[in-house]
């Protein structure tokens, strides 16, 4: 992957960095010379990632539960005390918690909303004012084609649709402030310890069936194929994408196909 000079010296916050797309984004921005703030719930995974960086002491690893409001406030306090401000945020935290039943409880829906929407929204609320003051900032939310396709569980589809609406709405509100808020809607892809990697290991038959039946290319996407889109949306070149949620699914989605 091409390393982009424009990210050198930028402070980049990546949530959900202990695995999946967040992990690979953190690796990429570090190679570009950015200062990283990486978050996740597993301290050992974060420390292993941080120790793989060329200058680990230049970066901040925060292990905590961002479903708890005070943990978010503590994270933001540490960021401001360490770096002062953030230039780029990649909200990679999210998931469905394995809730497959269609009739979810209040508590389950609340957990999914906090994980996929509210935690990122609270981080934005606390960090965007400084971005407005500096008249620049790029915020990327990782959604899913499930927000349009309804191919996942009821809970997952619902909160990812809510996230897409949030990105569209906040992007419009921030457009005149120099802040670019965007989302990406990936289809199936493999990344370090993500859901597709786990499915491949736990149930290879279903994994192979997914490729045959759902993916027009007849091969699974790779996280490295998603990074160029993240780079565009994190850069000044992506300013016209404000408020957009961009599918990146190699034709997997069928939202515009009618019978």
N, C-alpha and C positions, 0 to 999 in steps of 0.2 A: 504494500500500500504506500502511496505517495505521502510523505510527511510534509505538512504545510507550515511554512515559516510564520504565518500570521498568528498561529496559536502559541508561539513562543512567548513565555512570560505571562500568559493569561492564567487567571485563577479559575479552575474548572471544578464544579461540584458534581459528583456522580453518585446518585443514590442507587441502592441495589447493586453495589459494585463487587460483591463477594462471589457472583456467578453470572453467567449469561451474557447478554449484550452489555450490561453495565461493566462487567469485568474487562471485556475487550475494548470498550470505549476508554476506560481508565488507562489501559496499557497503551492505546494509541496516543492519547493526549500527552501522556508522560514522554513518549518518544519524540513528540513534537516540541518538547521543552516547556510544557505547561506546569503550573503548580496544582497538584491534585488534592481535593478533599473527597475522600471515599467513605461511603457509609454502607452499613449492612448489619445484620444481627449476629453474625458469626465472627468473633474477634480474631480467631486463628486464621480464617481465610483472608480477612482484610490485612492482617500483619504479614502473611505470606505474600500477598500481592504487593504490599508496600515495600517489603524487603527485596522484591525483584526489581524495583526501580533503581536507576543509576545512582541517585542521591536520596535515599529514603528520608533523611532528615528534612528535606525540603517540602515534604508532603504531610498531610494530616489524615489519619484514619480514625473514624468515629464508629464504634460499635454500640448500637442502641436500638431500641424499638421505636420507630418513628410513627407508630400508631398511638403513642402517648404524647400528648401536647407538650409537656414539660421537657421531654427528650428533644423535641424539635427546637424548642427555645434554647436549650443548652447547646445544641449543635450550632445554631446560628450565632450564639454568643462566642463560641470557640472560633468560628470562622472570622468574625469581625475582629476579635482580639489578635488573631494570628495574621490575617491577610488584609483586613479592612473592608474588602468588598469582593464580590464574585463577578466574573465576566460572562461565564457560560454555565448553565445548569442542564444536566442530562438526568431527567427523572426516569430512571429505569426500574425503580421499585414497583412491583405489582404482581398480580397472580390471582388465582381462583381458590386457593386454600383447599383444593380437592372437594369443594362442595358441589356434588353432582345432583342432589335432590332438587326438583323444580320448585318446591314449596319451602323456601328458606325461611328461617326464623328471623325475627327482628335483630337479634345479636349477630347472626351470620351476615345479613345484608350490611349491618353497621360496620363490621370488620372489613368486608370487601370494599365498602365505600372509603373507609379510612385509608386502606392500603393503596388503592388505585387512584383516588381523587383527592381526598381531604388532606392527606399528609403533604402531598406536593403543593396543593393550593396554599397551605399554611406556610410552607417554606417560601413560596413566591411572595406571599403577603409581607413577610419579614425582610426579604432581600430585594424585592423590586424597587422600593423607594430609593435605595442607594444607586440602583441602575438608572433610574429616572434622573437622578442628580448628575450622574456622569454621562447621561444622554446615549447610553449604549448598553446592550446586554442581549444575550441569546438564550432562550429557554426552550428545551426540547422535551416533550412528553412522549414516552413510549406507550403506544396503545396497541391495537390489534385489529386485523380485518374482521374479528368477531363483532366489533362495534357496528359494522354494516351488514355482516353476513348472518349473524346469529347462529354461528356454527359451534359455539362452545356451550357451556352450561348457562342456565338462566341468569344466575348471579354474575358470572363473568361477562356475558354479553351486555348485561344491563349497566354495569359500572364502566365498562370500556366505552359504551355509547355515551354515558354521562361525561367521561373524560374528553371525548371528541367534541362534545358541545361546549365544555369548559374552555378547551383550546381555541375553538372558533370564536367564542365570545370574548375571552381575555385578549386574544390577538387583535381583535378590532379595537378594544379599549386602549391598548398599549401602542397602537400603530403610530400615533402622532408623537410619541415620547422617545422614539428611537429604540424601543425594546421589541425584539422579534420573538413571538411566542408561536411555536409550531408543534406538530405531532407527527409521528410516523406510525404506520399501520402495517406491521409485518405479517406475512403469512408464516408458514412453517419454516424453521431454520434451526440449525444446530449451533450451539455456543457452549462454552465451558459450564458443565453441570446444569444446563437448562432443561426444560421439560421434555424436549425432543430427544436429548441425549439420554435422559432417564427412561423415556419410553423405549428407546432402542435397546437399552440394556435389560429392562424389565419385561418387555413384551415385543420381541422383534417381529412377530407375525403381524401385529397391529401396525407397527411402524412401517413395515414393507407394504402393507395394504394401503396405508395412508399415501405413500408415495405413488403407488399404482393408480389409485382411484381419485386422488385429489390434486396431484401436481402435474400440470401439463408437460413440464420438462422431464418428468419421470426421474427426477433426482431431488434430493433435499437441498434446500438453500443453506448457505454457510454464512456465519456471522460476518466474515470478511466482505461479503457482498453488500452488507448493510452499512458498513462504516462510511463509504463515500457519500451516502445520503446524509448521514449524521454530520459529516464535515461541511457539506453545503449549508445545512440549516444552522450550523454553529458559526458560520462566517458571514461577513458583510455581503457576500454575493447572494445570500439567501434572503435578503431583506424583503423581496416581493412575495415570499412565501408566508408572510405573517398571517396567522390565523388558519393556516392550511394544515390538514391532516393528510399525509401523503402515503398512499398504499405502496408497499414494496413486497410483492407476493408472487412474482414470476407467473402471473396469470391464474393463480389459485382462486382468487376472488371471482364471484359471479354476480356482484351487485348490479351490474348494468346489463345483464343477460336476462331476457324474458322468453318464456316458452310460447 
